[in-house]
């Protein structure tokens, strides 16, 4: 017997990958976890007859000879499949887009950094010239769109776009897709979000703004991730975590969302026994108090996050500067010789102004070229600390329409970061 399965709380990428695997391996039976994402559950309530998934209870694991795992790489993410670990001759195959090494030891695997696991299976379907029905194509496209944010998330690759285009050629229906990808937002969600906002708090860790909110919930509430996403956007923090405690079940559901490339939510959640992506993840913890969970999250952010780029990594130094009594003529010669468009003006080691090419437009007479720079410099100078992130530097530049920021530590200028420096970083043009 062959079976295909995926992670608990199955989302559309997991479900679509299961269906795609059954198309590649027609003898394999689709086995879905008991816990499904509410949108997937709604989809199956209407289309179950088209896909005929099984549950673990319907499968005799003793007869399984091949296990195909999609969108997961660890045994603890699967639903009641632990008994298969003891099978000596079990042929295990893994399809996944999470690069972190899991506990499943597969004899064969396809693990690549694409936006959705479905993309990897669609590529193989395309290679084998498989024929899809419009509904199958729609489901597979839903899996790709969900995990790539309609091809807009930063983790999206050209492979995802190729796969989406191929599925659209096979009559994938965007109307059906949009119907089932809409997140539910109920009165219960509204009440929880209101409670979170009333007790919202922010903290700074490594220059990032973090918010962790503990909420007691009574009974099961679907789509808690929707609340955390809205909470993140309203507070405008770099990362937000919801710790939802269910006293009756003695467990905490932890959901994290990030909008900063330096805070890897998936890595944090994996260390807590869950999983996810760099910007989204979740975990369930039994017998842990909400306070202890919050402390654990803070500990992981402080101590186990991969080293992130800081302004000090991108800035130029030593810095070319001029004194306040330097003439505009001297400044013009320096700008031309150095090939730069602006330069800080300093006094006693501190930044007191900034002079740029555009400031020369303020001169109305030729004789003013010999005037001191302090007569034309901009005095409302924005500066940045060396420990800030490239994202924070970019935000300052965009908000205030400036092309460079002096990097200041203890009142002294130690470097300068320009718009070009930040753009090179975001477009991955930094030298190795």
N, C-alpha and C positions, 0 to 999 in steps of 0.2 A: 504493500500500500504506500502511496505517496500523498503527502499533505503539504499545503501551503498555509502559513500563518503569519501573523504580524503582532505588533505591540498592543498592550492593553490601552483602553481609551482610544480605540482606533479612529484616526482621522481619515480624510478622503485620500491622502497620499498613501497611507497604509492599505486601505480597502482597495483602491484602484490598483496598487501594486500586486495585491493578492489575485485580483481578477486577471491582470496582465500575465501573471505567472501561470495561471491555469490555461491561458491561451498558448503559452509556450510549451507547457507540459500538460497536455490534454488528459492524461491519466491521473493527475493530481487533484485531490479534493480540497476545496477552499474551507479553511477552519478559522472562524472569527472569534476573538475573545468575547466574553460576556459583556464587558463594558465597552460601549461604543460612544464616539462623539455624537452629541444630539443631532447634528446635521446629517451624519451618516445614518443614524437610526431613522430619521425622518425619510431619507432617501430609500432605505431598505423597506420601510413600511409600505411603500408604493411599488417598488421594483424587485421585491424579494424573489418572485417567481422567475425573473429573468436571469438571476445570478446564483440562486440556490446555494447559499453558504451553509456550512455545518457549524455546530458548536462542539466544544471539546467533549461533552458528555456523549455525543453521538459517534465518537471515534474510539476504537479499541487501540490504544497506543502500542500494545504488544505486537500488533501486525504492521506497524509503520516501518518501512525500510528506507524511505527517503524523506527528509524534512527540508522544505524550502522556506527560509525565513526572509521576509522582506521588511525593509524600513526599520530594522532593529538588529542589534548585535549581541545582546546579553540575555541570558536565560531568565533573569528576574523581570524582564520586560514582557515576557510571553505569559499566556494564560494557561496555567496548569499543564505545562509541558516538561516539568522537571524529571518525570519518570523516563523520558527519552535519553537523558544524560547517561544512563547505565547501559544503553544499547551499544554493543561492541561494533557491530557492522553497519551502523546507521550512516547513510550517505547524507551529509549536511551541505546545503548550498545557501549562501547568503547574498542577497542583493540589498545594498544600502548606500545612502549618501552621507552618512555620519562617519567621519574618518577615525574617530576615537576607537581604539581597540576594545572590543567587548569580551565577554566571557565565553561566547560560543566559538568552539574550534571547528571551523568548516573545512571540508576537503576541497571545496571550490568556492570562490567568492568573486563578486563584482562590486567593489566599493570605490566610488569616485566622488569628487567634490562638485556635484551638480546641485541645482536648486531643489529637486524632488527625486525620490527613488523611482517614481513612475517613469521618469525620463529615461533611466537606464534600461528598463524593460521595453519601453516603446522603441528605443533604438534597435533592440534585438528583434522585435516584431517587424520593424521596417526592413531589417536585413533579411529576415526569412520570408518576406513578402506575404505576411499573414493578412487574411481578410477580416475586417472588423465590421460589426453592425454599427449604425449611427449611435445607438444607445451605449455600446461598449466604448466607442470613441469619445462620447460625451463624458462618461465616467472617468476615463483616463485623463482627459483634459482637465476635469475638475480637480483631480489629484495634483496635477502640475500647477494649476492656477492657485490652489489653496496654499501650497508650500512656497510658492514664489511671489505671492501677493499680486496675482495677475501679471507675472513677469516683471514686477517692479522692485522686488526685494534685492538688496546688494548681492546676495548669494546666487542670483540668477545667472545662468551661463548661456552661451550660444546653443549648447545642446538642448536646453529647455525650450528655447525658441524654435529650434528645428522640429522638436517633438510636437510642440503645440501646432505648428503649421501643418505637419503631416496629419494630425488628428482632425484639424479643421477641413482638410481636403477630404477626409472620410466622413464628413457631414456631422461632426460634433456640434451639438446644439447649445449655443451660448445662452439662450433664454432659460433652458432647464438648468444649466450650470449656475447662472446668477440667482435662480430661485433657491437653490440648496446651499449656496455659499454665504447667504445673508445670515449674520449672527443674530440669535434671538436676544431680545432685550425686554425683560418683563418687569412687573412691579417689584418682584423680589430682587432683581438686579438693581433697580433704582434705589431701593431701601439700603442695600448693602453698600452701594457706591456713596450714598449720602453719609452713611455712618463712617466710611473710610475717610471721606473728605473732612468730616468734623474733627477727626483725630489724626489728621495727616501731619507727619513730621519729616523733616529732611536732615540728612547728615552728609558731610563731605568726607570722602575716602579717596586718597591718591588724586585729588583734584576733581573727582567726579561727584555729582549730586545724586544721592541714593535715598530712596524712601522705602521703608519696610512697614507694613501695616498688618496688625493682628486683628482678626475678626472672628467672633464666635458665630457659627451658623447652626440652625436647627433643622436637621434633616438634609436630604440631598438637594443641591441646587445645580442645575445644568449650566454649562458655559460660563464658569467663573472667570475664564481667561478674557472674556469680553469686558468684564468689569476692570480687570487689571490693566488692560490696554487703554481703556478710557481714563482710568486713574493716572496712568503714565502721561498721557497727553495733556490732561488738565493741569497736573502739577508741573509739567515741562521739566522733568528730571531726566538724568541719563539712564537710570534703571529703577524699576519699581518691582516690589515683591508683595504678594498677598499671602499671608499665613492664615488659612481658614481652618479653624479648629471645630471638630465635631465631638463634643463631650460624650455623647451616647455611644460612639464607636471608638473612643479613645485614640483618635488619629488626627493628624494635621495634613491638609492638602496645601502644598506650596506651589505657587505659580509666579514665574518671573518673566518680565519683559524688559528689553533694553533698546535704546535708540542710539547707542554709542558703540563704535567698533571695538573699543578696548575692554568692554565688560562682557565676557562670554557666559551667557546664562546657561547654555547647555553644559558647559564644563562644571559650573557650580552645582547644577542639579544632578549630574552624574555622581558627584562626590556625596550626594545625599541619597543615592539609591534610585534616582529618577533618570531623566534624559531630556534631550531637546536639541535645539540649534543655538548658534551663537547669540541670537537675539530673542529666543523664546524657549521656555522649558518648564517642566513641572516635576514634582515628586510627591509621594505619599509616605508619611512617617507614622508608625504605630508607637503609641506609648510615649511620645515626646511632647513636652509642654511647649506652648507657643513662644514663651520667652526663650527657652533653650534653642528652639528653631531659629529665632531671630539672631541670637548670639552666634549660632553656627554659620548663618549666612554672612554676617559681618566678618567673622573669622576667615571664611573662604575668600571673601573679596579682598581683605587686607593681606592675606598671606599666600594665597594660592592662585591668584590671577596671573596670567602670563604677563611679562614685562611689556608695558604699553609705551608707545612713543610719547615723548614730552617735547615741549618747546625747546628745551636745552639740546635735544637731539637734532633739531632742524636748524637752529639759529646759526648765523654767521658770526665769527669773532676772530681776531679782535675787531672792534667796530671803528670805522672811520667817523670821526666827529670834528666839529669846529667850535671855536670859542665864540662867545656873544659879540666880541669886538672884531671878528673877522669880517672882511668886506665881502659884498655880494660878488665882486669880481673874483676873489679867491675861491669862493664857493663854486662859482661856475666852472672854474678851471679844475677843481677837484671832482665835480660831478662828471665832467667830460673825461678826465683822465682815468677815473675808476669805473666808468661805464655804469653809473648808478643814477637813479632818478630822485633820490632824497637822502638827507643826512641829518643825524641828530645834532642839536646845539646843546653844549654842556657848560656847566659852571660848577667848579669844585667837585667834579666827578658825577654830578647829578644831571639828569636831563631837564632842561628848562624850555626847550623848544624843538621844532622840526622845520627844516627848510627843504622844499622840493622844487622841481622845475616849474611847476605851475605858479609858485610864489613870485617868480620873476615877472609874471604878467602884471603884478601890482605896480611895477616901476613905470612912472610916467615921463621921466626925464633921463637922458643919457648919463647925467652926472650922478644919478642915484646908484649906478653900478659900483661906486666907491663908498656907498653908505654901509654902516655896520649891519650885520645879518639880523641883529635884534629888532631892526626897524621893520622887517618883512616876514620874520618867522612866525609860524603858528605856535601859540603858547599853550593851547589846550591839548596837550600831548597825551595820547593814550599809551600806556605801557602794559606789559604782561610779565608775569613771574615765570621763571624757568621750569617750574614743575607743572605748569598748565598743559592741557592736551592740545594737539593740532586742531581739534574740533572747536575748542574754546577760542583759539586764535582766529580761526576762520569766521566764527560768529561775530567777534569784535570787528573784524575788518569789513564784513558785510553790513553790519548794523550802522557803523559810523563812516563807511565809504573811505577807508584809508588803505594804503597799499603796503604799509610797513608798521611794525610795532617794536620799539626798543624793549629789550629784555632786561628787567631791573631786579636786582637782588640786594637787600639791605641798603636801598637808596642809591646804589651805584649801577651804572649801565655795564652789563657784561656781554651783551650780544644784540643782534637784531634779527627779526624774522620778517620775511616779506611775503606778499601774496603769492609770488612764484614758488617760494619754499613750501608753502602749504599745499598749493596745487600739485606740486611734484609728489608730495606725500600721498595725497588722496588718489592720484592716478598711478600709484605704485611705481614711481620713477626714482625712488631712492636707491643709491648704490648699495651693493651687498656689503 
